[in-house]
Amino acid sequence: MYASRNLLAAVASAIIATSLVQASPNMVPDYEVKLLMNPTVVLGTDFKLKPTVLSTFSMPTTVTKMNVQFLDKSNEEIYNAGWSPRIRKIEDEDDFELTYKKRYPITNGDINAALTTANTEGFDSGDTGYEAQVEWGYQKQTLSISREKSSSDSGYSGMDLPNQSDSRDYLIDEAPDKFDDWLYNNWGTTALASARIFGPILAKRSIGTWSGLQLYIEVWPIKNAAGTGIEYIVEASFKTTSATTAASKQADLITLLTNKGWFLAQDSLKTQLIMERY
Ligand SMILES: *[C@@H]1O[C@H](CO)[C@@H](O)[C@H](O)[C@H]1NC(C)=O
């Protein structure tokens, strides 16, 4: 009687010890602060950044073009599961960039809680193929965990993105296991096999400096809510590996943009807008 109880206790503590030993640390994220600028103020009639904006951030007039599209079923099954498979072509770069991104909401600024949730769902510090990033907006933060692959762009020219059939094939061929088996075995590739294109969006990126950081401003022409024209989303962003830097420089950049009259006090929801409007 006692013996078997002791044995049970020993087995139980061994199981607990094993699971403690096997638990891997959370992923270590970097941080990307993204703040919106008021398009009606910062863009000229040509929908390019005004010279005063460029000079404030030591930006050249040259831009880098990026063409971006997402793939999903029309019922947005993939997006609703928190994933976004994306194909991007960056000007002057070889190959299409394929990204499989999983989003986790961050509530009340609790980044560790989101990292722990991701850990329990299989993303820990051992997942070297994946990168964790805190997307830090005006009031909202999101944890994204993404895996990047590439695919040859031979047969395509300039900024062209693959058509629906090739887009499906490329994303299916490179699909990582965690994405593919997210809800059940081969869930991801099965959904991609009947996916359509959301987009494309031909965005333009300017690169400058501010406060010792590399600063980007991107202009994204996205279909407007009525579907009758284009709405320009202008987003300033910088990256850092430090949460402290992200917090303090985010506040500084809000102050600067506000003082200039350029700030749009809203969170950026580019992917959501694309999923809604295309
Ligand atoms: C998609 O593009 C590929 C490569 O350019 C081409 O071979 C194929 O015929 C296209 N498919 C459709 C359905 O247009």
The ligand as a Tripos MOL2 file, in Angstrom:
@<TRIPOS>MOLECULE
LIG
   14    14     1     0     0
SMALL
NO_CHARGES

@<TRIPOS>ATOM
      1 C1          1.1700   31.2700  -64.3960 C.3       1 LIG1
      2 O1          2.4680   31.6710  -64.7240 O.3       1 LIG1
      3 C2          3.2770   30.6130  -65.2310 C.3       1 LIG1
      4 C3          4.6840   31.1620  -65.3640 C.3       1 LIG1
      5 O2          4.7050   32.4130  -65.9530 O.3       1 LIG1
      6 C4          2.7070   30.1230  -66.5360 C.3       1 LIG1
      7 O3          3.4780   29.0430  -67.0310 O.3       1 LIG1
      8 C5          1.2810   29.6550  -66.3110 C.3       1 LIG1
      9 O4          0.6960   29.3430  -67.5450 O.3       1 LIG1
     10 C6          0.4680   30.7530  -65.6320 C.3       1 LIG1
     11 N1         -0.8120   30.1840  -65.2540 N.am      1 LIG1
     12 C7         -1.9610   30.7930  -65.4940 C.2       1 LIG1
     13 C8         -3.1920   30.0710  -65.0200 C.3       1 LIG1
     14 O5         -2.0200   31.8700  -66.0380 O.2       1 LIG1
@<TRIPOS>BOND
     1     1     2 1
     2     1    10 1
     3     2     3 1
     4     3     4 1
     5     3     6 1
     6     4     5 1
     7     6     7 1
     8     6     8 1
     9     8     9 1
    10     8    10 1
    11    10    11 1
    12    11    12 1
    13    12    13 1
    14    12    14 2
@<TRIPOS>SUBSTRUCTURE
     1 LIG1         1 GROUP 0 **** ****
